[in-house]
Amino acid sequence: MAVAETQLYAKVANKHRSKSTSALLESLLAKGFPAHIAQKALVATGQKTIEDAAKWLNSHCNDPSLDDPIPQEYALYLCPTGRLHNHLQEFWKESKRQCGKNKAHEVFPHITLCDFFTCEDQKVELLYDTLKRVGDSFSQHFPPAISLTLHSSPSYLGFFIDDSHANVLKEFALAFSSEASALADCHVKPCTKQFHLTLAHKFYPHHLKTLEQLAKCINPGESCQWVAALYSRDMRFVHYQRLRALFQYKPQHIDELMINAGDFIYVDPTHQSDVSEGWVIGTSHRTGCRGFLPENYTEKAHESDTWVKHREYVFVTASRSFTQTEKDPNVKLNGEAHNPSRPRSVTNVLSLELPPNTALRRGVFVMRHGDQVFGKSWLQQCLTADGKYYRADLNFPSILPKRRDSMKQFEYDPPLSSCGIFQSRITGEALLDQEVVISYVYSSPALRCIQTAQHVLRGLKLDQKVKIRVEPGLFEWTKWEANIPNFMTVAELAEASYNIDTNYRGNFPPSSLVPSESFEDYVSRSSAVIKQIITACPSKGEGIILIVGHGSSLASFTRPLIGLPSRDSSDFAQVVRKIPSLGMCFCEELKEENKWQMVNPPVKTLTHGANAAFNWRNSIMQD
């Protein structure tokens, strides 16, 4: 046990513990639970219902820290609801899509009144009482609308609260902190900084202009009801990363962690150095148990996803006010608005609010092909004595396209596997669900890439509308190929029912591909071909260019497009090795600035087996 943790236990254990007389606690005591564990369960679930507390206790029956006297940390936030909240949430999502995640995304929109402080479990009800009393005393003085002024700097964007209204909020925070400190025997400090509502924090400076444009779409005068909300978090995991489980995982060994889809996992980054690649060691928020789990079964979560909302005081701008002990139907635990009538496309919502002269942007998807049938032995298994193909494994394609040269050419130019076809189609369906419009498609001449493009278009329901342009310059770095394949011709591909643009002539003919080209030649070829593709595809509204290539394509085509230098060849190989099938990057044009930027793709990579989740920011952007 760490020294600091031991001292904390001793400090808490030596405090006097008063008995709670709440009905909820009495019900749990009647069920035979010890008082300190019953109180911990109530606090961990926000003291809402017996059912919630009992479910928590059942889940934590094997929690090794169940008897530890560690209190929760509490904070008092002023949170917007109504139309202003909805617009802030739209900004949150669109800024994350265009510029990637920044520090502000960790927590829902709020104004900090009192930062985190500790309070013993049996005294939390005194905080609730304090919130109601102080709220009642300030309800008549609370401003009908809080005046917000947009402020920006190279690393911060948000609304500052005008002084007259900020003074009222400071008085409210001071009153709550003074009374809570006295009654609940805890040290509560009111916020003394400039009161603000953060929109973006700790972002890349070159994203500032984009963020400012998005922020100007928010009308700070929108109707809003402000809520003073009391949240808690587990103080042991303040500096941990949070993961959300995407799938259930049943342990295969005693040191592995059981997780269900939707579980949150706390992960200490400093404890991962000795963990096998593809695995992490973490503590389950749901059970309190610790163990190993596969990293590709999870995605990153936000800090506030594991917080608990206890009580809130709603400031009604009319003559009445009240305390709401149940959750507001428009405010979830994670601070997101629940609005069933919201359109599917966030981009469509924001585009309606953009200034009239704002130009629509075009984008470029660079995507790796799907899972392929590879190696020489697979073809030997599938050829009869007279050279005909038959399906020896269900993951092999049911048929192979006809080609004029030998079937053996498929050894060096393999097709997609059945899994690869499924990956490609479902990715296209996901893009269709996000209302992505593809205007142009370019593919490497490798059969697996052309098939990927075809099935992505099929999922998008564009396979009869958008033709595939076969560009030999998109082929893999030839140093990694044992032989440059004899690719199927455009005529052969068209005869095999692939929707090929037979009029397109590539920038790099197949004869220009030389074996074992140097890394410098490959980088030069990649840079030239992406520039020629961009030039050949004029902007048509929000038209998007889809490029289907290889694992190396994601770095070799996007970095020159956004103005980054090429990697060192050894670093390049390490990056490419980690890119999964259908891994993708998305670049968006900033036409007014004559440059491109990388943003989050609208869909995530399909994960299964060895196909791990893909983080373009960590792989492509970092040097």
C-alpha positions in Angstrom: 0.0 0.0 0.0 1.3 3.4 -1.0 2.4 5.7 1.9 0.1 8.5 0.8 -2.8 6.1 0.6 -2.1 4.7 4.1 -2.0 8.3 5.5 -5.3 9.0 3.9 -6.9 5.9 5.4 -5.6 6.9 8.8 -6.9 10.4 8.5 -10.4 9.3 7.5 -10.6 6.5 10.0 -9.8 8.8 12.9 -12.7 11.1 12.2 -15.9 10.9 14.3 -18.7 9.1 12.5 -22.3 10.2 13.2 -25.2 7.9 12.5 -27.6 8.6 9.6 -31.3 8.3 10.1 -32.3 8.4 6.4 -35.0 5.9 5.3 -32.7 4.6 2.6 -30.0 3.7 5.1 -32.5 2.1 7.5 -33.8 -0.1 4.7 -30.3 -1.3 3.9 -29.5 -1.9 7.5 -32.6 -4.0 7.8 -31.3 -6.2 5.0 -28.2 -7.0 7.1 -25.6 -4.7 5.4 -23.0 -3.1 7.7 -23.6 0.6 8.2 -20.4 1.8 6.6 -20.8 -0.4 3.5 -24.5 0.6 3.2 -23.5 4.3 3.3 -20.8 3.8 0.7 -23.3 2.1 -1.6 -25.8 5.0 -1.2 -23.2 7.7 -1.9 -21.8 5.7 -4.9 -25.3 5.8 -6.5 -26.3 9.3 -5.5 -28.6 8.3 -2.7 -31.5 7.8 -5.1 -33.2 4.4 -4.5 -32.8 1.3 -2.5 -32.7 -0.7 -5.8 -29.7 1.3 -7.1 -27.8 0.8 -3.9 -28.6 -2.9 -3.6 -27.5 -3.4 -7.2 -24.2 -1.6 -6.5 -23.6 -3.8 -3.4 -24.3 -7.0 -5.4 -21.8 -5.9 -8.2 -19.1 -5.0 -5.7 -19.3 -8.1 -3.6 -15.7 -9.0 -4.6 -14.4 -5.4 -4.5 -11.2 -5.6 -2.4 -11.7 -1.9 -1.4 -15.2 -2.3 -0.1 -14.2 -1.8 3.5 -11.8 1.1 2.8 -12.9 4.4 4.4 -12.1 6.5 1.4 -14.7 9.3 0.9 -15.9 10.6 -2.4 -14.9 14.0 -3.8 -17.7 16.5 -4.5 -18.0 19.6 -6.8 -20.8 22.1 -7.3 -21.3 23.1 -10.9 -23.8 25.5 -12.5 -25.0 23.8 -15.6 -27.2 25.1 -18.5 -30.3 23.3 -19.7 -32.7 23.9 -22.5 -31.8 25.3 -26.0 -28.5 26.7 -24.9 -27.4 23.4 -23.6 -28.4 21.7 -26.8 -26.3 24.2 -28.9 -23.3 23.7 -26.6 -23.6 19.9 -27.1 -23.7 20.3 -30.8 -20.6 22.5 -30.6 -18.9 19.8 -28.5 -19.6 17.1 -31.1 -18.7 19.1 -34.1 -15.5 20.5 -32.6 -14.5 17.0 -31.7 -15.2 15.8 -35.3 -13.3 18.6 -37.0 -10.4 19.2 -34.6 -10.2 16.1 -32.5 -10.7 15.8 -28.7 -9.4 18.5 -26.4 -9.5 18.9 -22.6 -13.0 20.5 -22.6 -14.5 17.3 -24.0 -13.7 15.5 -20.7 -16.6 17.3 -18.9 -20.1 18.5 -19.9 -20.8 22.3 -20.2 -20.6 23.9 -16.8 -19.5 26.9 -14.7 -17.5 25.8 -11.7 -18.9 27.2 -8.4 -16.9 25.0 -5.9 -14.1 22.8 -7.0 -13.7 19.2 -5.7 -13.6 18.6 -2.0 -14.0 15.5 0.2 -17.0 14.8 2.5 -17.5 11.7 4.7 -20.3 9.4 3.5 -22.5 9.8 6.5 -22.5 13.6 6.1 -23.4 13.9 2.4 -27.1 14.5 3.2 -25.9 17.8 4.9 -24.6 18.9 1.6 -28.0 18.3 0.1 -29.7 20.3 2.8 -27.2 23.1 2.3 -27.8 23.3 -1.4 -31.5 23.6 -0.9 -31.3 26.3 1.8 -28.7 28.4 0.0 -30.6 28.0 -3.3 -33.9 29.1 -1.7 -32.2 32.2 -0.3 -30.7 33.2 -3.7 -33.6 32.2 -5.9 -35.1 35.7 -5.9 -31.8 37.3 -6.7 -30.7 34.9 -9.4 -30.4 36.8 -12.8 -33.2 35.9 -15.4 -30.4 35.4 -18.0 -26.7 35.1 -17.5 -24.7 37.4 -19.8 -22.0 35.4 -21.7 -19.1 37.0 -23.7 -17.0 34.9 -26.1 -13.3 34.9 -25.2 -10.4 33.2 -27.1 -6.7 32.7 -26.7 -4.2 30.3 -28.4 -5.1 27.5 -25.9 -8.5 28.5 -24.6 -12.0 29.3 -26.0 -15.1 29.9 -23.9 -17.7 32.3 -22.5 -16.8 34.7 -19.7 -19.5 35.7 -17.3 -20.2 39.5 -17.1 -19.2 41.0 -13.7 -22.6 41.9 -12.4 -23.9 38.3 -12.9 -20.6 36.8 -11.8 -20.8 38.6 -8.5 -24.2 36.9 -7.8 -22.8 33.5 -8.6 -19.7 34.2 -6.4 -22.0 35.1 -3.5 -24.0 31.9 -4.0 -20.8 29.8 -4.1 -19.4 31.5 -1.0 -22.6 30.9 0.9 -22.7 27.3 0.0 -19.0 26.7 0.8 -19.3 28.5 4.2 -22.4 26.6 5.3 -21.3 23.2 3.9 -17.9 23.5 5.6 -19.5 24.3 9.0 -22.3 21.6 8.9 -20.6 18.7 7.1 -17.1 19.3 8.6 -15.4 19.5 5.2 -13.2 22.1 3.6 -15.1 23.6 0.7 -13.5 26.4 -1.4 -15.6 28.6 -3.7 -14.1 29.3 -7.1 -12.2 32.6 -7.0 -11.1 32.7 -10.7 -13.0 34.5 -13.5 -16.3 32.7 -13.9 -16.4 31.0 -17.3 -18.0 28.3 -19.4 -15.3 26.5 -21.3 -15.8 25.5 -24.9 -12.3 24.2 -25.8 -9.1 23.9 -23.8 -5.6 22.7 -24.6 -6.1 22.3 -28.3 -3.7 22.7 -31.2 -3.2 26.4 -32.0 -3.9 25.9 -35.7 -7.5 24.8 -34.8 -8.3 28.1 -33.1 -9.9 29.7 -36.2 -12.1 26.6 -36.8 -13.2 26.5 -33.2 -14.0 30.2 -33.2 -16.1 29.8 -36.3 -18.1 27.0 -34.7 -18.4 29.0 -31.4 -19.9 32.0 -33.3 -22.8 29.7 -34.3 -23.8 29.5 -30.6 -26.3 32.2 -29.5 -25.4 32.9 -25.8 -28.7 34.6 -25.4 -30.7 31.4 -26.1 -33.3 30.4 -23.6 -31.7 28.6 -20.7 -32.6 27.3 -17.2 -29.6 27.1 -14.9 -29.1 24.3 -12.5 -26.7 24.1 -9.6 -25.7 20.4 -9.5 -23.7 18.5 -6.9 -21.5 15.8 -8.5 -19.1 13.2 -7.0 -16.2 11.2 -8.2 -13.9 8.4 -6.8 -10.8 10.3 -5.6 -8.6 7.2 -6.1 -8.9 7.4 -9.8 -8.6 11.2 -10.4 -5.5 10.9 -12.6 -6.4 7.7 -14.3 -7.6 7.2 -17.9 -11.1 6.0 -18.5 -12.1 3.4 -21.0 -15.6 2.2 -22.0 -16.1 -1.5 -22.9 -17.5 -2.1 -26.3 -18.0 -5.8 -26.0 -18.3 -8.4 -23.2 -15.1 -10.2 -22.3 -15.1 -13.4 -20.2 -11.8 -14.1 -18.5 -9.7 -17.0 -19.7 -7.3 -16.7 -16.8 -7.5 -15.9 -13.2 -5.8 -12.5 -13.5 -8.1 -11.2 -16.2 -11.1 -8.9 -15.7 -14.7 -9.7 -16.5 -16.3 -6.8 -18.4 -19.7 -6.2 -19.9 -20.5 -3.9 -22.8 -20.8 -0.3 -21.4 -18.6 -0.9 -18.4 -16.1 1.8 -17.5 -12.5 0.9 -16.7 -10.0 3.0 -14.8 -6.5 2.6 -16.2 -3.3 4.0 -14.6 -1.0 4.9 -17.5 2.1 4.5 -15.3 1.3 0.8 -14.7 1.1 -0.3 -18.4 4.8 -0.6 -19.3 5.1 -4.3 -18.4 1.7 -5.3 -19.9 1.7 -7.4 -23.2 0.9 -5.4 -26.3 -2.8 -5.3 -27.0 -3.7 -5.6 -23.3 -4.2 -3.2 -20.4 -4.6 -3.6 -16.7 -7.4 -1.7 -15.1 -10.1 -1.5 -12.4 -13.8 -1.9 -13.2 -16.0 1.0 -12.2 -18.9 -1.4 -12.0 -17.3 -4.1 -9.8 -14.2 -2.5 -8.2 -12.2 -5.6 -9.4 -8.8 -5.3 -11.1 -7.3 -7.3 -13.9 -6.1 -7.6 -17.5 -8.4 -7.0 -20.4 -8.0 -6.7 -24.2 -7.5 -3.1 -25.2 -9.4 -3.5 -28.6 -12.5 -4.3 -26.6 -12.6 -0.7 -25.4 -12.7 2.9 -26.4 -11.6 6.0 -24.6 -14.3 7.6 -22.3 -14.6 11.0 -20.8 -13.7 11.9 -17.3 -17.2 12.8 -16.3 -18.7 9.5 -17.6 -17.9 7.9 -14.2 -19.2 10.8 -12.1 -22.4 10.6 -10.0 -25.0 13.4 -9.9 -26.5 13.7 -6.4 -28.8 16.6 -6.1 -29.5 19.7 -8.1 -31.2 23.0 -7.5 -33.1 24.5 -10.5 -33.2 28.3 -10.6 -36.6 29.2 -12.1 -36.7 32.7 -13.5 -40.3 33.1 -12.4 -41.3 33.6 -8.8 -40.9 30.0 -7.7 -38.0 27.6 -7.2 -37.6 24.0 -6.3 -35.1 21.2 -5.6 -35.2 18.3 -8.0 -34.0 15.0 -6.5 -34.7 12.9 -9.6 -32.8 13.4 -12.8 -34.1 16.1 -15.2 -35.3 14.3 -18.3 -33.2 16.7 -20.4 -30.0 16.2 -18.4 -28.2 12.8 -18.3 -25.5 11.8 -15.8 -22.9 12.6 -18.4 -24.3 16.0 -19.1 -25.6 15.2 -22.6 -29.0 16.5 -23.7 -31.6 13.9 -24.5 -33.6 15.2 -27.5 -35.3 12.4 -29.5 -36.2 14.9 -32.2 -32.6 15.9 -32.9 -31.6 15.3 -36.6 -29.3 12.4 -37.3 -26.6 14.6 -38.8 -24.9 17.1 -36.5 -23.2 18.6 -39.5 -26.6 19.3 -41.1 -27.7 21.1 -37.9 -24.6 23.3 -37.8 -24.6 24.0 -41.5 -28.0 25.7 -41.0 -26.5 28.0 -38.5 -23.2 28.9 -40.3 -22.8 32.5 -41.5 -24.2 32.9 -45.0 -20.8 33.4 -46.7 -19.2 30.3 -45.1 -18.0 27.9 -47.8 -18.8 24.2 -47.5 -15.7 22.0 -47.2 -14.7 19.0 -49.1 -12.9 16.1 -47.6 -10.6 13.1 -48.3 -10.9 9.6 -46.8 -7.8 7.5 -47.0 -8.7 3.9 -46.1 -6.8 0.7 -45.9 -8.2 -2.3 -47.7 -10.2 -5.0 -45.9 -8.9 -8.3 -44.7 -7.3 -10.2 -47.5 -6.7 -13.8 -48.5 -2.9 -13.9 -48.4 0.0 -16.3 -48.8 0.8 -18.8 -51.5 -0.6 -21.9 -49.7 -4.3 -20.8 -49.8 -4.3 -20.8 -53.6 -2.7 -24.3 -53.7 -5.5 -25.5 -51.5 -8.1 -24.1 -53.8 -6.9 -25.3 -57.3 -8.1 -28.6 -58.7 -5.8 -30.8 -60.9 -7.1 -29.1 -64.0 -6.5 -25.6 -62.5 -10.0 -24.7 -61.6 -10.8 -22.8 -58.4 -13.0 -24.2 -55.6 -13.7 -22.8 -52.1 -11.6 -24.8 -49.6 -12.4 -22.5 -46.6 -15.5 -20.4 -45.9 -13.2 -17.4 -45.4 -12.0 -17.7 -49.0 -14.1 -16.0 -51.7 -16.8 -18.0 -53.3 -15.6 -17.2 -56.7 -12.5 -15.5 -58.3 -12.8 -12.9 -61.1 -11.7 -14.1 -64.5 -8.3 -13.0 -65.8 -6.6 -13.7 -69.1 -3.2 -14.7 -67.5 -2.6 -17.4 -65.1 -4.7 -18.0 -61.9 -1.4 -18.1 -60.1 -1.2 -14.3 -60.3 -3.6 -14.2 -57.4 -0.7 -15.3 -55.2 0.7 -11.8 -55.5 -2.6 -10.0 -56.0 -4.9 -11.7 -53.5 -8.6 -11.0 -53.2 -10.6 -10.0 -50.1 -11.6 -12.7 -47.7 -15.2 -13.2 -46.7 -14.5 -11.2 -43.6 -12.9 -8.5 -45.7 -16.1 -8.2 -47.8 -18.2 -8.0 -44.7 -15.9 -5.3 -43.2 -16.1 -3.2 -46.3 -19.8 -3.4 -46.7 -20.6 -2.6 -43.1 -18.2 0.3 -43.2 -20.1 1.7 -46.1 -23.4 1.2 -44.3 -22.0 3.1 -41.3 -20.9 6.0 -43.6 -24.4 6.0 -45.1 -26.0 6.2 -41.7 -23.8 9.2 -41.0 -25.1 10.7 -44.3 -21.6 10.8 -45.8 -21.6 11.7 -49.5 -18.8 10.2 -51.7 -18.2 12.0 -55.0 -15.0 10.4 -56.2 -13.3 7.1 -55.6 -9.7 6.2 -56.3 -8.2 2.8 -55.7 -4.8 1.1 -55.8 -4.7 -1.4 -58.7 -4.4 -4.2 -56.1 -7.5 -6.4 -56.3 -8.2 -6.3 -52.6 -8.3 -2.5 -52.7 -10.7 -2.4 -55.7 -13.0 -5.0 -54.0 -12.9 -2.9 -50.8 -13.9 0.2 -52.8 -16.7 -1.7 -54.5 -18.2 -3.1 -51.3 -17.9 0.2 -49.4 -19.8 1.9 -52.3 -22.4 -0.9 -52.1 -22.9 -0.3 -48.4 -23.3 3.4 -49.3 -25.8 2.5 -52.0 -23.5 4.3 -54.5 -22.1 1.3 -56.4 -24.2 2.1 -59.5 -23.6 5.9 -59.3 -19.9 6.4 -58.5 -17.2 4.8 -60.6 -13.9 3.6 -59.3 -10.8 5.2 -60.8 -7.9 2.8 -60.7 -4.6 4.7 -59.9 -1.4 2.6 -60.0 0.4 5.4 -58.1 -1.6 4.4 -55.0 0.1 1.0 -54.8 2.1 -0.1 -51.8 5.7 0.7 -51.2 7.3 -1.8 -53.6 10.1 -2.6 -51.2 7.6 -4.5 -49.1 6.4 -6.6 -52.1 8.2 -9.8 -53.1 7.0 -9.1 -56.7 5.1 -6.4 -58.3 1.8 -8.1 -59.3 0.5 -8.4 -62.9 -2.6 -6.4 -62.0 -5.9 -7.2 -63.6 -6.6 -4.8 -66.5 -9.3 -2.2 -66.4 -11.2 -4.1 -69.1 -10.9 -7.3 -67.0 -12.2 -5.6 -63.9 -15.1 -4.1 -65.8 -16.0 -7.5 -67.3 -16.0 -8.9 -63.7 -18.8 -6.4 -62.9 -16.6 -3.9 -60.9 -17.9 -0.4 -61.5 -14.6 0.9 -63.0 -14.2 4.2 -64.7 -12.8 2.9 -68.0 -12.1 6.4 -69.2 -9.7 7.3 -66.4 -6.0 7.3 -67.2 -3.8 7.0 -64.1 -1.1 9.5 -63.2 1.4 6.7 -62.8 1.1 3.8 -65.3 1.8 0.3 -63.9 5.1 0.2 -65.8 6.4 3.1 -63.6 6.3 0.9 -60.5 9.8 -0.4 -60.0 10.8 -3.2 -57.6 12.4 -2.3 -54.2 12.0 1.4 -54.7 13.7 3.6 -52.1 11.7 5.2 -49.3 12.4 8.6 -50.8 11.0 7.6 -54.2 7.9 6.1 -52.5 7.3 9.3 -50.5 7.8 11.4 -53.6 5.4 9.2 -55.6 2.8 9.4 -52.8 3.1 13.2 -52.5 2.7 13.7 -56.2 -0.3 11.4 -56.6 -2.3 12.9 -53.8 -1.7 16.4 -55.2 -2.8 15.3 -58.6 -6.0 13.7 -57.3 -6.9 16.8 -55.3 -6.4 18.9 -58.4 -8.5 16.6 -60.6 -11.4 16.7 -58.2 -12.9 20.2 -58.0 -14.9 21.1 -54.9 -18.6 20.2 -55.2 -20.2 21.4 -52.0 -19.4 18.8 -49.4 -18.2 16.2 -52.0 -15.8 13.7 -50.5 -12.9 11.8 -52.2 -12.5 8.2 -51.1 -9.0 6.7 -51.6 -8.6 3.0 -50.9 -5.0 1.9 -50.6 -2.8 0.1 -48.2 -1.6 0.5 -44.6 1.2 2.7 -45.7 -1.3 5.0 -47.6 -2.7 6.5 -44.4 0.6 8.2 -43.5 2.1 8.7 -47.0 -0.9 10.5 -48.4 -2.3 12.4 -45.5 0.9 13.9 -44.1 1.9 15.8 -47.3 -1.7 16.9 -47.7 -1.8 18.6 -44.3 1.8 19.9 -44.6 3.7 17.5 -42.4 7.1 16.1 -43.4 7.5 12.4 -44.0 8.5 10.1 -41.2 11.8 8.3 -40.9 11.5 4.9 -42.7 11.9 2.9 -39.6 9.3 4.9 -37.7 7.1 4.6 -40.8 7.2 0.8 -40.7 6.3 0.8 -37.0 3.2 3.0 -37.6 2.0 0.9 -40.6 2.3 -2.3 -38.7 -0.4 -1.1 -36.3 -3.0 0.0 -38.9 -5.9 -2.4 -39.0 -8.0 -3.5 -41.9 -10.4 -0.7 -43.0 -8.4 1.8 -40.8 -9.1 5.2 -42.1 -8.0 8.9 -41.9 -10.1 11.9 -42.8 -8.8 15.2 -44.0 -10.9 18.3 -44.4 -10.2 21.3 -46.6 -9.9 24.8 -45.1 -10.4 26.6 -48.4 -10.2 30.1 -47.0 -6.8 29.3 -45.5 -5.7 27.2 -48.5 -4.8 24.2 -46.4 -6.1 20.9 -45.1 -6.5 19.5 -41.6 -7.1 16.0 -40.2 -10.3 15.5 -38.2 -12.0 12.5 -36.7 -13.7 10.2 -39.3 -17.5 10.0 -38.8 -17.3 6.2 -38.1 -15.0 4.0 -36.0 -13.0 1.0 -37.3 -14.7 -2.3 -37.0 -12.8 -4.3 -34.3 -12.7 -8.1 -34.1 -10.0 -10.6 -33.3 -6.6 -9.1 -34.3 -8.3 -6.1 -35.9 -7.7 -3.5 -33.2 -9.2 -0.1 -32.7 -7.3 2.6 -34.6 -6.4 6.1 -33.3 -5.3 8.2 -36.3 -4.1 11.0 -34.0 -1.6 8.8 -32.1 -0.5 6.9 -35.2 -0.4 9.4 -38.0 0.1 12.8 -36.4 2.6 12.0 -33.7 6.3 12.0 -34.5 
